[in-house]
């Protein structure tokens, strides 16, 4: 019986992909949970929201989410802990750029063709734990790629970004096109990249970017998302984090 990976199995896509590889564990958990919730109808389908090496999140048909710890003995006997009701909420996930991109990892990757064209391949967001406690799994970023197509890019102060303000046309400097997800070497280390197109290739900000890039100072700039997402509170190791489950809307990239 293959063990569930430490990072867990979360999200609709990953759960679907995992059914074949981890079917034995998933079937055992689903069966014992169905008996727990529906003792008179144990064949009833149980929707597992997430599975971790020592816990499982189950969604009942009444819309409640419960977390159970579990152990599986050598004879495949499953022992469940007491249920803990948890919630999944829609929250605004706003980031400071230093929280998204590791130090020294520049966001302006390279000029697209001629640097004077004002088109750049950029790193929009990376998977993993951000500095302010948000966690972005690979699977969530992978599924959210289409939402970044055509996203408006504003130049804002930190205060404006955090408050969700500054979306005035005077602050609009460009858009994103052709976003894609690139896998990382390990789990939850992938990233979304996109082509950033300046409205004014010879404007003040575009010129600063071009000159900084030419002088090896491209790490002076950064991008930060302003997005709405469905999230849940989970523990990863000894740290409690707010983990993105699904992006519902990308308001802008700042």
Residue pairs with C-beta under 8 A, 6 or more apart in sequence:
1 24
1 25
1 72
1 76
2 21
2 22
2 24
2 25
3 25
3 53
4 22
4 25
4 51
4 52
4 53
5 53
5 187
6 52
6 53
7 137
7 187
7 188
8 50
8 51
8 52
8 53
9 15
9 18
9 22
9 50
9 51
9 52
10 49
10 50
10 137
10 139
10 243
10 245
11 50
11 137
11 139
11 140
11 143
11 245
11 246
13 139
13 142
13 143
14 137
14 139
15 48
15 49
15 50
15 51
18 26
18 51
19 26
22 51
25 51
25 72
26 48
26 51
28 72
28 76
28 78
29 48
29 51
29 56
29 70
29 78
30 45
30 46
30 48
31 42
31 78
32 78
32 80
33 46
33 48
33 56
33 58
33 68
33 80
34 41
34 42
34 43
34 44
34 45
34 46
35 42
36 80
37 44
37 46
37 58
37 60
38 44
46 58
47 58
47 59
48 56
48 57
48 58
48 59
49 57
49 58
49 59
49 65
49 88
50 56
50 57
50 234
51 57
54 69
54 70
54 71
55 67
55 68
55 69
55 70
56 67
56 68
56 70
57 65
57 66
57 67
57 86
57 232
58 65
58 66
58 68
59 65
60 66
64 85
65 85
65 86
65 87
65 88
65 232
66 83
66 84
66 85
66 86
67 83
67 84
67 85
67 86
68 80
68 81
68 82
68 83
68 84
69 80
69 81
70 78
70 79
70 80
70 81
71 78
71 79
72 78
72 79
73 79
86 232
86 233
87 232
87 233
88 230
88 231
88 232
88 245
89 230
89 231
89 232
90 228
90 229
90 230
90 231
90 248
91 228
91 229
91 230
91 231
91 242
92 164
92 226
92 227
92 228
92 229
93 134
93 225
93 227
93 228
93 229
93 231
93 242
93 244
94 161
94 162
94 164
94 224
94 225
94 226
94 227
95 125
95 130
95 132
95 134
95 224
95 225
96 131
96 132
96 158
96 161
96 162
96 224
97 107
97 222
97 223
97 224
98 131
98 222
99 130
99 131
99 132
99 134
100 125
100 126
100 130
100 222
100 223
100 224
100 225
101 107
101 123
101 126
101 222
102 126
104 219
105 123
105 126
105 219
106 123
106 218
106 219
106 221
107 122
107 123
107 124
107 218
107 219
107 221
107 222
107 223
108 120
108 121
108 122
108 209
108 213
108 218
108 221
109 120
109 121
109 122
109 123
109 193
110 120
110 121
111 117
111 119
111 120
111 121
111 210
111 213
112 119
112 120
112 121
112 195
113 119
115 210
115 213
115 214
116 201
116 202
116 210
117 201
118 174
118 197
118 198
118 199
118 200
118 201
118 202
118 206
119 195
119 196
119 197
119 198
120 195
120 196
120 209
121 193
121 194
121 195
121 196
122 176
122 193
122 194
122 195
122 196
122 223
123 191
123 192
123 193
123 223
124 148
124 176
124 179
124 191
124 192
124 193
124 194
124 223
124 225
124 253
125 136
125 141
125 191
125 192
125 223
125 225
126 136
126 184
126 189
126 190
126 191
127 136
127 137
127 138
127 140
127 141
127 184
127 188
127 189
127 190
127 191
128 135
128 136
128 188
128 189
129 135
129 236
129 239
129 241
130 136
133 239
133 240
133 241
133 242
134 231
134 241
134 242
134 243
134 244
135 188
135 234
135 236
135 241
135 242
135 243
135 244
136 188
136 243
136 244
137 188
137 243
137 244
138 181
138 183
138 184
138 187
138 188
138 189
138 190
140 229
140 244
140 245
140 246
140 247
141 181
141 190
141 191
141 192
142 181
142 190
143 246
143 247
144 192
144 246
144 247
144 250
145 179
145 180
145 181
145 192
146 179
147 227
147 247
147 249
147 250
148 176
148 179
148 192
148 194
148 250
148 253
149 176
149 177
149 178
149 179
150 175
150 176
150 177
151 175
151 176
151 179
151 194
151 250
151 252
151 253
152 167
152 172
152 174
152 175
152 252
152 253
153 172
153 173
153 174
153 175
153 176
153 196
153 223
153 252
153 253
153 254
154 166
154 167
154 171
154 172
154 173
154 252
154 253
154 254
155 171
155 173
155 205
155 254
156 165
156 166
156 171
156 254
157 166
160 166
160 171
160 254
161 224
161 226
161 254
164 226
164 251
166 254
167 251
167 252
172 199
173 198
173 199
173 200
173 203
173 205
173 206
174 196
174 197
174 198
174 199
175 196
175 197
176 194
176 195
176 196
176 197
176 253
177 194
177 195
177 197
178 194
178 195
179 192
179 193
179 194
180 192
180 193
180 194
181 190
181 191
181 192
182 190
182 191
182 192
182 193
183 190
184 190
184 191
196 223
198 205
198 206
198 209
200 206
209 218
209 221
212 218
212 220
212 221
223 253
223 254
224 253
224 254
225 250
225 252
225 253
225 254
226 250
226 251
226 252
226 253
226 254
227 247
227 249
227 250
227 251
228 247
228 248
228 249
228 251
229 244
229 245
229 246
229 247
229 248
230 244
230 245
230 246
230 248
231 242
231 243
231 244
231 245
232 242
232 243
232 245
233 240
233 241
233 242
233 243
234 240
234 241
234 243
235 241
236 243
